[in-house]
Structure formats: C-alpha cells, structure tokens
Amino acid sequence: MEIVIALLGAVLVMIAVYGLLQFGLPWIIVKLGNIDAWWSPYRTLPPPGEMYIMVSGDPDGPFDKIIESVEGYRYDEEEQQFVTDPMPRKKGYLENLGVAKIGFWKYFLWREVRYDKWEKKPDPSTEYGLVSKTRGKKKEGELPSIFFRYNMATEVKAAETKDNFPVDAILVFTTQIERPVKAFFFAGGWEVQVNAAVQGLFRQYVSDRTIEVLREEKSKGDNTLVDQIKELSNGSELEGGLLELYGVKIIDARFVIFDLVKGEAEMAEALRAIGVAERKAQARVKEAEGKREAMIVEADGEKEARIRKAVGIREEVAAWGSHPVGKTVVIGEAIKEAKPKAIGGDIFANINVEDK
C-alpha cells in the first residue's frame, strides 16, 4: 500500500512539474518579457519588420544588443549591421513563446523618430497629403519598436530651374535602417539628414536643367533623378553616403507631385512679354523710319522748289536783258525772294542761299 501511495505521489509531482513547464513557466516568461526592468531577463520579440535596441546598466546606458524580427535579414552582431538572409529562421523554445533572453540589467532604448509621410489626412478630411509622424515616443503600456523601413516624404517648394522658373514637388522614399547603432547612437537625427539630402539633390538637379528639359523628361518617364536619389546611400569616392555617415539607405523613391505648371505658366507669360516688347520695338523702328523718309521728302521738295525759283529768275533776267531797266527790276525781285546774306559793292555775294 505504501508503495502504491509513493508511486501515486511521484506521478502527481511529475504532472505538476509538467503542468508548470507547459503552462505556468511559459506564462511567467511571457509576462516577464513585457516588463522593462533590470531584474527581468526576458523581452518580448518585436512585431514583424521592427526591432528593439537594448542598452545596459540604465535606460541611458551604452548599446548592448538588437532584438529584431526582420524577415529576409538578420542582424550581424560582429559587423553591427543587417545582412540579407533568405533562409527561414530556426525557432527555439523562447522564440516560439515570442520572447528573447537578454539577461539582467538591460533596458529598452527609447528614441523618437520624426518624419513626414504621404497618406490620407485625419478625418474628416478625405484628401491625401503630408502627415507628420512621431515614432518611438515613450508611452505607458507600449514598447519602443523601431521600424526596419520607414516610408517617408518631403515637399520641395520653388526650386529654381536653370532659366529661373519655380518647380514644386513632393517625393516619397523608403529608408532602410541597416546600421542601427550608427543611426541612433553616433549620427543622431538621421531622419533630418536624409530629408535634407533628398531636398538638396532635387534642387541641384532642377537648377542644372531648363523647365523645357524637365517637361520632356517628365513626359518620357525619365528616372534619372530617382536613380540619383537612391545613389545618395552610396556617396562618392571623397564623401561618404547616407549609409556610411548615418547608417541608413534609400531603397526606393518616386514622385507624388512634380509640378511644372506654375513654372510653365510663368514661362508662357515671359514669352508673351518678350513678344509684345519685340513688336513694340519693331513699331518704333518703323515709325522712326517713316519720319525720316518724310523729312527727306520734305527737304528734297524744298530744295527742288528753290532750284526752280533760281532757274525762273535766270530765265527772267535773260528775258529782260534788252530792256533798259529790266535787269534792275529782276535783280530786285531776286533779292526779295533769295534774301542774300552778304552784298559787296554792286555785286551780290550769295543769291541762292539754303537755310540751315
């Protein structure tokens, strides 16, 4: 009888231990994973496509490790960056519970990420536009997940073309956090740096082209600018790109708005103004030419009239030459008409003088 009781007791203990391991212990581990305290050695795994950054010692302590759930990638602790890993992950006991073991004296890193996103504006609006986002803000009952990828947007206003016309644009781009330690510990404000780099490249690109060239590129679906935005991650031989400087990479970009209408309207107005000015200038030239021709005709007419008068006087003198007083009469009439400027003795120095 005692043997039976002992066996029964052993079975009950085994059942209790099994129940604790299967139900009680997992429950305890999961509960510990949601507590951000030094004495909790577990943390809940982040949702797919997100990561947690752990620090040691205290909440503002140095970097310790990354907990991530990024499909197709894995975090290489030695290189401190994400690398592609297409192989399915092998899950252990804790991963099947949705937790990771981190040890004691570990804390979540809380870092706010502020950026704009192109999406539907808050109700009751039905329009799409730029909406400000703040991720990673510390809130009671929430975990500080950091996205592996951020869908961002930026607005560029009045970027000047080569021929000084304004161009507006809204670009959306996807930023990938490949080196989280650099992005959140060394660079700081990576989202501001990425936004500034995209805006700067757009303005430089537009300033090298006329509005007509931009219009042709847009109509043809030219992707040169988009490709250059992606290349911002790599940088040049002399300058590090976004990946080297800030630990992030732009993997995609596109235009939501590429507004050439304002610039084209101003260009059309300028061309119209130039046309009007040219026509006015041509009219003034023609008017001046007409006045000049009229003055020439008038001068020629006066000259011809004076010549005819002189010829008439000569003819009249000739006709009166045989008359005793004829010559004196004719010369008197000539003096009256020609009004000579100088007379010496009985000789007229200048009978036919033109007015100047």
C-alpha positions as CSV (number, residue, x, y, z in Angstrom):
1,M,0.0,0.0,0.0
2,E,2.8,2.4,0.9
3,I,4.4,1.6,-2.5
4,V,1.2,2.5,-4.3
5,I,0.9,5.8,-2.4
6,A,4.5,6.6,-3.2
7,L,4.1,5.9,-6.9
8,L,0.9,7.9,-6.9
9,G,2.7,10.9,-5.2
10,A,5.5,10.7,-7.7
11,V,3.1,10.8,-10.6
12,L,1.3,13.8,-9.2
13,V,4.6,15.6,-8.8
14,M,5.5,14.8,-12.3
15,I,2.2,16.1,-13.5
16,A,2.6,19.3,-11.5
17,V,6.1,19.9,-12.9
18,Y,4.9,19.1,-16.4
19,G,2.0,21.5,-16.0
20,L,4.3,24.2,-14.6
21,L,6.7,23.8,-17.5
22,Q,3.9,23.7,-20.1
23,F,1.6,26.3,-18.8
24,G,2.9,28.1,-15.7
25,L,6.5,28.7,-16.7
26,P,5.7,30.0,-20.3
27,W,3.1,32.3,-18.8
28,I,5.7,33.6,-16.4
29,I,8.3,34.1,-19.1
30,V,5.8,35.9,-21.4
31,K,4.8,38.2,-18.5
32,L,8.4,39.0,-17.7
33,G,9.0,39.8,-21.4
34,N,6.6,42.8,-21.1
35,I,8.4,44.3,-18.1
36,D,11.2,46.8,-18.8
37,A,13.1,46.4,-15.5
38,W,16.7,45.4,-14.6
39,W,15.5,42.2,-12.9
40,S,13.6,40.9,-15.9
41,P,15.9,38.7,-18.1
42,Y,13.4,38.4,-21.0
43,R,11.9,40.8,-23.5
44,T,9.0,40.2,-25.9
45,L,10.1,40.0,-29.6
46,P,9.1,43.0,-31.7
47,P,6.4,42.7,-34.4
48,P,7.5,41.7,-38.0
49,G,9.6,44.3,-39.7
50,E,10.6,46.0,-36.4
51,M,13.4,45.9,-33.9
52,Y,14.2,46.8,-30.3
53,I,17.5,48.3,-29.2
54,M,18.7,47.3,-25.8
55,V,21.1,49.2,-23.6
56,S,22.9,48.1,-20.4
57,G,23.3,49.5,-16.9
58,D,20.5,52.1,-17.0
59,P,17.9,53.5,-19.5
60,D,20.5,55.9,-20.8
61,G,23.3,53.4,-20.9
62,P,25.5,52.2,-23.8
63,F,24.4,50.0,-26.6
64,D,24.1,46.3,-25.7
65,K,22.2,44.3,-28.4
66,I,19.5,44.3,-31.1
67,I,16.3,42.2,-30.9
68,E,14.7,42.1,-34.3
69,S,12.0,40.4,-36.4
70,V,13.0,41.3,-39.9
71,E,12.1,38.6,-42.5
72,G,14.8,38.1,-45.1
73,Y,17.5,39.8,-43.0
74,R,19.4,39.1,-39.8
75,Y,21.5,41.3,-37.6
76,D,25.2,40.6,-37.7
77,E,26.4,41.5,-34.2
78,E,30.1,41.5,-35.2
79,E,29.6,43.8,-38.2
80,Q,26.8,45.7,-36.4
81,Q,24.6,45.8,-39.4
82,F,21.8,43.9,-41.1
83,V,22.7,41.4,-43.8
84,T,20.5,39.5,-46.2
85,D,19.4,36.1,-45.0
86,P,16.9,34.4,-47.2
87,M,16.9,31.2,-45.2
88,P,13.9,30.6,-42.9
89,R,14.8,31.1,-39.2
90,K,15.0,28.2,-36.9
91,K,13.0,28.9,-33.8
92,G,13.8,27.7,-30.4
93,Y,11.7,27.3,-27.3
94,L,11.8,31.0,-26.4
95,E,11.2,32.2,-29.9
96,N,8.2,30.0,-30.1
97,L,7.0,31.8,-27.0
98,G,7.6,35.2,-28.7
99,V,10.4,36.3,-26.3
100,A,14.2,36.6,-26.2
101,K,16.6,36.2,-23.3
102,I,18.7,39.3,-22.8
103,G,20.0,38.9,-19.2
104,F,19.8,41.2,-16.2
105,W,20.4,45.0,-16.0
106,K,19.1,45.6,-19.5
107,Y,16.7,48.3,-20.7
108,F,14.9,49.4,-23.9
109,L,16.3,52.3,-25.8
110,W,13.7,55.0,-26.4
111,R,14.4,57.3,-29.4
112,E,11.8,59.4,-31.1
113,V,11.9,59.4,-34.9
114,R,10.1,62.4,-36.5
115,Y,9.3,62.5,-40.2
116,D,6.5,63.2,-42.8
117,K,4.5,60.6,-44.6
118,W,2.2,60.8,-47.6
119,E,-1.1,59.4,-46.6
120,K,-4.8,60.3,-46.1
121,K,-5.2,63.2,-43.7
122,P,-7.0,62.7,-40.4
123,D,-10.8,62.5,-40.5
124,P,-13.0,64.2,-41.5
125,S,-10.7,65.1,-44.4
126,T,-10.8,62.9,-47.5
127,E,-7.6,64.3,-49.1
128,Y,-4.1,62.9,-49.2
129,G,-1.2,65.0,-48.1
130,L,1.9,65.2,-45.8
131,V,1.2,63.9,-42.3
132,S,3.7,64.4,-39.5
133,K,4.7,61.2,-37.7
134,T,6.5,60.6,-34.4
135,R,7.6,57.0,-33.7
136,G,9.2,55.7,-30.6
137,K,7.7,58.1,-28.2
138,K,7.6,56.7,-24.7
139,K,4.1,55.8,-23.6
140,E,2.8,53.8,-20.7
141,G,2.0,50.2,-21.7
142,E,3.8,50.4,-25.1
143,L,7.1,49.0,-26.4
144,P,9.6,51.2,-28.2
145,S,9.7,49.4,-31.5
146,I,11.9,50.8,-34.3
147,F,11.0,50.2,-37.9
148,F,13.5,48.5,-40.2
149,R,12.0,50.6,-43.0
150,Y,10.4,54.0,-42.9
151,N,8.1,55.3,-45.7
152,M,8.9,59.0,-45.7
153,A,8.0,62.0,-47.8
154,T,9.4,65.5,-48.3
155,E,8.0,68.6,-50.0
156,V,10.2,70.9,-52.1
157,K,8.9,74.4,-52.9
158,A,10.0,76.8,-55.6
159,A,13.2,75.0,-56.7
160,E,14.6,77.2,-59.4
161,T,15.4,75.8,-62.8
162,K,18.4,76.9,-64.9
163,D,16.2,79.5,-66.6
164,N,14.9,80.8,-63.2
165,F,11.4,79.3,-63.2
166,P,10.0,77.7,-60.0
167,V,9.2,74.0,-59.6
168,D,7.3,72.3,-56.7
169,A,7.5,68.6,-55.9
170,I,6.5,66.0,-53.3
171,L,8.8,63.0,-53.2
172,V,8.1,59.8,-51.2
173,F,11.0,57.4,-50.5
174,T,11.7,54.3,-48.4
175,T,14.6,54.5,-45.9
176,Q,16.1,51.3,-44.5
177,I,17.9,51.2,-41.2
178,E,20.8,48.9,-42.0
179,R,23.2,50.1,-39.2
180,P,21.0,51.0,-36.2
181,V,23.9,51.6,-33.8
182,K,25.3,54.3,-36.1
183,A,21.8,55.7,-36.8
184,F,20.7,56.0,-33.2
185,F,24.0,56.4,-31.3
186,F,26.6,58.1,-33.5
187,A,24.8,60.0,-36.2
188,G,21.7,61.3,-34.4
189,G,18.8,62.8,-36.2
190,W,19.3,60.5,-39.2
191,E,15.8,61.3,-40.5
192,V,16.6,65.1,-40.7
193,Q,19.8,64.3,-42.6
194,V,18.0,62.1,-45.1
195,N,15.4,64.7,-45.7
196,A,18.0,67.4,-46.2
197,A,20.0,65.2,-48.6
198,V,16.9,64.4,-50.8
199,Q,15.9,68.1,-50.9
200,G,19.4,69.3,-51.7
201,L,19.8,66.8,-54.6
202,F,16.4,67.7,-56.1
203,R,17.2,71.4,-56.0
204,Q,20.6,70.8,-57.6
205,Y,19.1,68.6,-60.3
206,V,16.5,71.1,-61.2
207,S,19.0,74.0,-61.2
208,D,21.0,72.2,-63.9
209,R,18.1,72.0,-66.3
210,T,15.7,74.3,-68.1
211,I,12.0,73.9,-67.5
212,E,11.5,72.7,-71.0
213,V,14.1,69.9,-70.5
214,L,12.3,68.9,-67.2
215,R,9.0,68.8,-69.0
216,E,10.4,66.5,-71.7
217,E,11.9,64.2,-69.0
218,K,8.6,64.1,-67.2
219,S,6.6,63.2,-70.3
220,K,9.1,60.5,-71.2
221,G,9.1,59.0,-67.7
222,D,12.8,59.6,-67.2
223,N,14.1,58.0,-63.9
224,T,17.4,59.8,-63.8
225,L,16.5,61.8,-60.7
226,V,15.0,58.8,-58.9
227,D,18.2,56.8,-59.6
228,Q,20.3,59.6,-58.2
229,I,18.3,59.7,-55.0
230,K,18.9,56.0,-54.5
231,E,22.6,56.7,-55.1
232,L,22.6,59.0,-52.1
233,S,23.2,55.9,-49.9
234,N,26.5,55.1,-51.6
235,G,28.0,58.6,-51.8
236,S,31.2,59.3,-53.8
237,E,34.9,58.4,-53.5
238,L,35.5,61.6,-51.5
239,E,32.3,61.8,-49.4
240,G,30.5,59.0,-47.5
241,G,26.9,58.4,-48.5
242,L,24.0,58.1,-46.2
243,L,24.8,54.5,-45.3
244,E,28.4,55.4,-44.3
245,L,27.5,58.6,-42.5
246,Y,24.2,57.8,-40.9
247,G,23.7,54.1,-41.1
248,V,20.6,54.3,-43.4
249,K,19.9,53.5,-47.1
250,I,17.3,54.8,-49.5
251,I,16.0,51.7,-51.4
252,D,13.1,53.3,-53.3
253,A,11.8,56.7,-54.4
254,R,9.1,58.2,-56.6
255,F,7.2,61.5,-57.2
256,V,3.7,62.1,-55.9
257,I,3.8,65.6,-57.4
258,F,6.2,67.1,-59.9
259,D,4.6,70.4,-60.6
260,L,5.8,72.3,-63.6
261,V,2.6,74.1,-64.2
262,K,3.5,77.2,-62.2
263,G,6.8,77.5,-64.0
264,E,5.4,76.8,-67.4
265,A,2.7,79.5,-66.8
266,E,5.4,82.0,-65.8
267,M,7.5,80.9,-68.9
268,A,4.5,81.5,-71.1
269,E,3.9,84.9,-69.6
270,A,7.6,85.8,-70.1
271,L,7.5,84.7,-73.7
272,R,4.3,86.7,-74.2
273,A,6.0,89.8,-72.7
274,I,9.1,89.3,-74.9
275,G,6.8,89.1,-78.0
276,V,5.0,92.2,-77.0
277,A,8.2,94.1,-76.4
278,E,9.7,92.9,-79.7
279,R,6.6,94.1,-81.6
280,K,6.6,97.5,-79.8
281,A,10.3,97.9,-80.7
282,Q,9.6,97.0,-84.3
283,A,6.7,99.5,-84.4
284,R,9.0,102.2,-83.0
285,V,11.7,101.5,-85.7
286,K,9.1,101.6,-88.4
287,E,7.7,104.9,-87.1
288,A,11.2,106.4,-87.0
289,E,11.9,105.2,-90.5
290,G,8.7,106.8,-91.7
291,K,9.5,110.1,-90.1
292,R,13.0,110.1,-91.6
293,E,11.6,109.4,-95.0
294,A,9.1,112.1,-94.7
295,M,11.8,114.6,-93.6
296,I,13.9,113.6,-96.6
297,V,11.0,114.0,-99.0
298,E,10.1,117.4,-97.5
299,A,13.8,118.6,-97.7
300,D,14.0,117.4,-101.3
301,G,10.8,119.2,-102.1
302,E,12.1,122.5,-100.6
303,K,15.4,122.2,-102.4
304,E,13.7,121.5,-105.7
305,A,11.4,124.5,-105.2
306,R,14.4,126.8,-104.6
307,I,16.2,125.4,-107.7
308,R,13.1,126.0,-109.8
309,K,12.9,129.6,-108.5
310,A,16.5,130.2,-109.3
311,V,16.0,128.8,-112.8
312,G,13.0,131.1,-113.2
313,I,15.0,134.1,-112.2
314,R,17.7,133.4,-114.6
315,E,15.2,133.0,-117.4
316,E,13.5,136.2,-116.4
317,V,16.8,138.1,-116.3
318,A,17.6,136.8,-119.8
319,A,14.2,137.9,-121.0
320,W,14.6,141.4,-119.5
321,G,18.2,141.8,-120.6
322,S,17.5,144.0,-123.5
323,H,15.3,146.4,-121.5
324,P,17.0,149.5,-120.0
325,V,15.6,148.9,-116.5
326,G,14.8,145.2,-116.8
327,K,18.0,144.0,-115.2
328,T,17.4,146.2,-112.2
329,V,13.8,145.1,-111.7
330,V,14.7,141.4,-112.0
331,I,17.6,141.7,-109.6
332,G,15.4,143.5,-107.1
333,E,12.9,140.6,-107.3
334,A,15.7,138.1,-106.9
335,I,16.9,139.9,-103.8
336,K,13.4,139.9,-102.3
337,E,13.0,136.2,-102.9
338,A,16.5,134.9,-102.2
339,K,17.3,137.2,-99.3
340,P,21.1,137.2,-99.7
341,K,23.3,137.2,-96.7
342,A,26.2,139.4,-98.0
343,I,26.5,142.2,-100.6
344,G,29.7,143.8,-101.6
345,G,29.6,147.0,-103.7
346,D,27.3,146.4,-106.6
347,I,28.0,142.6,-106.5
348,F,25.7,140.1,-104.8
349,A,27.9,137.6,-103.0
350,N,25.3,134.9,-102.4
351,I,22.0,135.0,-104.2
352,N,20.8,131.4,-103.7
353,V,21.4,130.5,-100.1
354,E,19.8,127.5,-98.5
355,D,18.5,127.8,-94.9
356,K,20.4,125.6,-92.5
